Amino acid sequence: MNLGDDIVVAMAARLFLDALYHRAAGGVGVPLLIPNDAPPVVAGRCISCGISVPDGWRCPLCRVAVGIALEAFDLAERVTPGSDAGISREATAATHTRLDDELEARMREREELYWRT
């Protein structure tokens, strides 16, 4: 991993947790996924980290982080607390392993997409 990877993973984890907290607090849908300490929104700057962007509203690293966070959130929505009730530990573990593998594959796809842009 390099510094860019670390930044993406840290931002994705933070945005994922923000989405989970939003849902746990009774929020509907998924929040805009802007960190609480993000700089003020300014045209031509990333809404997540504030660096200059030539077009769009997020820099490439933050776009990848948001994509990862949304993929993780989607998977988390499919395995909610209580959904494992009445299912064997083995079946639950197999489901979680499959979802982990699916998330890892989606993260690899996002990384490949990032490096192509």
Summary of the structure (lengths in Angstrom):
residues: 117
radius of gyration: 16.1
end to end distance: 19.1
largest distance: 52.0
contacts: 285
relative contact order: 0.13
helix: 59%
strand: 2%
